[in-house]
């Protein structure tokens, strides 16, 4: 199997040469807040009691309810 050349805006590149996320902390700023976190990390556990706000609406994690809905289909 040969390597496939990928193109981006006419420039060929090899995807295998790209950096992979590491567990080393990276300093960065997001909306004025400074962070030092690794690019590669495990997702945070879901807190079902946490109240979430999105575009003026309040909602809660309902993963068990969503799983039941998928299973019923």
PyMOL commands that place a pseudoatom at each C-alpha (Angstrom):
pseudoatom trace, name=CA, resn=UNK, resi=1, chain=A, elem=C, hetatm=0, pos=[0.000, 0.000, 0.000]
pseudoatom trace, name=CA, resn=UNK, resi=2, chain=A, elem=C, hetatm=0, pos=[1.430, 3.386, -1.003]
pseudoatom trace, name=CA, resn=UNK, resi=3, chain=A, elem=C, hetatm=0, pos=[1.114, 6.643, 0.816]
pseudoatom trace, name=CA, resn=UNK, resi=4, chain=A, elem=C, hetatm=0, pos=[-1.604, 8.977, -0.362]
pseudoatom trace, name=CA, resn=UNK, resi=5, chain=A, elem=C, hetatm=0, pos=[-0.588, 12.570, -0.867]
pseudoatom trace, name=CA, resn=UNK, resi=6, chain=A, elem=C, hetatm=0, pos=[-3.066, 14.981, 0.628]
pseudoatom trace, name=CA, resn=UNK, resi=7, chain=A, elem=C, hetatm=0, pos=[-3.564, 18.480, -0.693]
pseudoatom trace, name=CA, resn=UNK, resi=8, chain=A, elem=C, hetatm=0, pos=[-4.600, 21.650, 1.088]
pseudoatom trace, name=CA, resn=UNK, resi=9, chain=A, elem=C, hetatm=0, pos=[-5.080, 24.654, -1.184]
pseudoatom trace, name=CA, resn=UNK, resi=10, chain=A, elem=C, hetatm=0, pos=[-2.749, 23.100, -3.698]
pseudoatom trace, name=CA, resn=UNK, resi=11, chain=A, elem=C, hetatm=0, pos=[0.007, 22.270, -1.194]
pseudoatom trace, name=CA, resn=UNK, resi=12, chain=A, elem=C, hetatm=0, pos=[0.804, 18.564, -0.719]
pseudoatom trace, name=CA, resn=UNK, resi=13, chain=A, elem=C, hetatm=0, pos=[1.388, 17.291, 2.797]
pseudoatom trace, name=CA, resn=UNK, resi=14, chain=A, elem=C, hetatm=0, pos=[1.865, 14.011, 4.644]
pseudoatom trace, name=CA, resn=UNK, resi=15, chain=A, elem=C, hetatm=0, pos=[-0.628, 13.593, 7.509]
pseudoatom trace, name=CA, resn=UNK, resi=16, chain=A, elem=C, hetatm=0, pos=[1.621, 11.084, 9.287]
pseudoatom trace, name=CA, resn=UNK, resi=17, chain=A, elem=C, hetatm=0, pos=[4.153, 13.870, 9.873]
pseudoatom trace, name=CA, resn=UNK, resi=18, chain=A, elem=C, hetatm=0, pos=[1.743, 16.024, 11.873]
pseudoatom trace, name=CA, resn=UNK, resi=19, chain=A, elem=C, hetatm=0, pos=[2.167, 16.419, 15.598]
pseudoatom trace, name=CA, resn=UNK, resi=20, chain=A, elem=C, hetatm=0, pos=[0.008, 14.277, 17.811]
pseudoatom trace, name=CA, resn=UNK, resi=21, chain=A, elem=C, hetatm=0, pos=[-1.480, 15.715, 21.008]
pseudoatom trace, name=CA, resn=UNK, resi=22, chain=A, elem=C, hetatm=0, pos=[0.715, 15.078, 24.021]
pseudoatom trace, name=CA, resn=UNK, resi=23, chain=A, elem=C, hetatm=0, pos=[0.042, 14.954, 27.739]
pseudoatom trace, name=CA, resn=UNK, resi=24, chain=A, elem=C, hetatm=0, pos=[2.409, 17.898, 28.340]
pseudoatom trace, name=CA, resn=UNK, resi=25, chain=A, elem=C, hetatm=0, pos=[0.641, 21.053, 29.583]
pseudoatom trace, name=CA, resn=UNK, resi=26, chain=A, elem=C, hetatm=0, pos=[0.349, 23.875, 27.066]
pseudoatom trace, name=CA, resn=UNK, resi=27, chain=A, elem=C, hetatm=0, pos=[-0.037, 27.507, 28.146]
pseudoatom trace, name=CA, resn=UNK, resi=28, chain=A, elem=C, hetatm=0, pos=[-2.899, 29.233, 26.353]
pseudoatom trace, name=CA, resn=UNK, resi=29, chain=A, elem=C, hetatm=0, pos=[-5.459, 32.008, 26.799]
pseudoatom trace, name=CA, resn=UNK, resi=30, chain=A, elem=C, hetatm=0, pos=[-9.174, 31.699, 26.076]
pseudoatom trace, name=CA, resn=UNK, resi=31, chain=A, elem=C, hetatm=0, pos=[-11.451, 34.710, 26.490]
pseudoatom trace, name=CA, resn=UNK, resi=32, chain=A, elem=C, hetatm=0, pos=[-8.963, 36.365, 28.794]
pseudoatom trace, name=CA, resn=UNK, resi=33, chain=A, elem=C, hetatm=0, pos=[-8.515, 33.309, 31.048]
pseudoatom trace, name=CA, resn=UNK, resi=34, chain=A, elem=C, hetatm=0, pos=[-5.065, 31.722, 31.273]
pseudoatom trace, name=CA, resn=UNK, resi=35, chain=A, elem=C, hetatm=0, pos=[-4.873, 27.929, 31.175]
pseudoatom trace, name=CA, resn=UNK, resi=36, chain=A, elem=C, hetatm=0, pos=[-2.110, 25.349, 31.355]
pseudoatom trace, name=CA, resn=UNK, resi=37, chain=A, elem=C, hetatm=0, pos=[-3.601, 22.083, 30.201]
pseudoatom trace, name=CA, resn=UNK, resi=38, chain=A, elem=C, hetatm=0, pos=[-2.595, 19.148, 28.045]
pseudoatom trace, name=CA, resn=UNK, resi=39, chain=A, elem=C, hetatm=0, pos=[-4.062, 18.901, 24.549]
pseudoatom trace, name=CA, resn=UNK, resi=40, chain=A, elem=C, hetatm=0, pos=[-4.620, 15.177, 25.077]
pseudoatom trace, name=CA, resn=UNK, resi=41, chain=A, elem=C, hetatm=0, pos=[-6.747, 14.421, 28.125]
pseudoatom trace, name=CA, resn=UNK, resi=42, chain=A, elem=C, hetatm=0, pos=[-9.597, 12.263, 29.346]
pseudoatom trace, name=CA, resn=UNK, resi=43, chain=A, elem=C, hetatm=0, pos=[-13.062, 13.832, 29.261]
pseudoatom trace, name=CA, resn=UNK, resi=44, chain=A, elem=C, hetatm=0, pos=[-14.372, 15.182, 32.545]
pseudoatom trace, name=CA, resn=UNK, resi=45, chain=A, elem=C, hetatm=0, pos=[-16.943, 12.967, 34.265]
pseudoatom trace, name=CA, resn=UNK, resi=46, chain=A, elem=C, hetatm=0, pos=[-20.564, 14.031, 33.822]
pseudoatom trace, name=CA, resn=UNK, resi=47, chain=A, elem=C, hetatm=0, pos=[-22.212, 15.560, 36.880]
pseudoatom trace, name=CA, resn=UNK, resi=48, chain=A, elem=C, hetatm=0, pos=[-25.973, 14.838, 36.559]
pseudoatom trace, name=CA, resn=UNK, resi=49, chain=A, elem=C, hetatm=0, pos=[-26.769, 17.480, 39.192]
pseudoatom trace, name=CA, resn=UNK, resi=50, chain=A, elem=C, hetatm=0, pos=[-25.012, 20.254, 37.269]
pseudoatom trace, name=CA, resn=UNK, resi=51, chain=A, elem=C, hetatm=0, pos=[-27.294, 22.919, 35.818]
pseudoatom trace, name=CA, resn=UNK, resi=52, chain=A, elem=C, hetatm=0, pos=[-26.152, 23.916, 32.334]
pseudoatom trace, name=CA, resn=UNK, resi=53, chain=A, elem=C, hetatm=0, pos=[-27.038, 27.133, 30.506]
pseudoatom trace, name=CA, resn=UNK, resi=54, chain=A, elem=C, hetatm=0, pos=[-26.979, 27.485, 26.721]
pseudoatom trace, name=CA, resn=UNK, resi=55, chain=A, elem=C, hetatm=0, pos=[-28.349, 30.497, 24.854]
pseudoatom trace, name=CA, resn=UNK, resi=56, chain=A, elem=C, hetatm=0, pos=[-30.725, 31.416, 27.636]
pseudoatom trace, name=CA, resn=UNK, resi=57, chain=A, elem=C, hetatm=0, pos=[-32.031, 27.885, 28.194]
pseudoatom trace, name=CA, resn=UNK, resi=58, chain=A, elem=C, hetatm=0, pos=[-31.358, 25.792, 31.284]
pseudoatom trace, name=CA, resn=UNK, resi=59, chain=A, elem=C, hetatm=0, pos=[-30.923, 22.044, 30.961]
pseudoatom trace, name=CA, resn=UNK, resi=60, chain=A, elem=C, hetatm=0, pos=[-29.476, 19.065, 32.844]
pseudoatom trace, name=CA, resn=UNK, resi=61, chain=A, elem=C, hetatm=0, pos=[-27.490, 16.048, 31.708]
pseudoatom trace, name=CA, resn=UNK, resi=62, chain=A, elem=C, hetatm=0, pos=[-30.000, 13.345, 30.837]
pseudoatom trace, name=CA, resn=UNK, resi=63, chain=A, elem=C, hetatm=0, pos=[-27.761, 10.611, 29.456]
pseudoatom trace, name=CA, resn=UNK, resi=64, chain=A, elem=C, hetatm=0, pos=[-29.850, 7.773, 30.950]
pseudoatom trace, name=CA, resn=UNK, resi=65, chain=A, elem=C, hetatm=0, pos=[-33.013, 9.182, 29.382]
pseudoatom trace, name=CA, resn=UNK, resi=66, chain=A, elem=C, hetatm=0, pos=[-31.268, 9.635, 26.015]
pseudoatom trace, name=CA, resn=UNK, resi=67, chain=A, elem=C, hetatm=0, pos=[-29.972, 6.054, 26.145]
pseudoatom trace, name=CA, resn=UNK, resi=68, chain=A, elem=C, hetatm=0, pos=[-33.509, 4.760, 26.756]
pseudoatom trace, name=CA, resn=UNK, resi=69, chain=A, elem=C, hetatm=0, pos=[-34.848, 6.763, 23.806]
pseudoatom trace, name=CA, resn=UNK, resi=70, chain=A, elem=C, hetatm=0, pos=[-32.189, 5.300, 21.512]
pseudoatom trace, name=CA, resn=UNK, resi=71, chain=A, elem=C, hetatm=0, pos=[-32.865, 1.765, 22.760]
pseudoatom trace, name=CA, resn=UNK, resi=72, chain=A, elem=C, hetatm=0, pos=[-36.637, 2.164, 22.178]
pseudoatom trace, name=CA, resn=UNK, resi=73, chain=A, elem=C, hetatm=0, pos=[-36.194, 3.041, 18.513]
for i in range(1, 73): cmd.bond("trace and resi %d" % i, "trace and resi %d" % (i + 1))
show_as sticks, trace
zoom trace
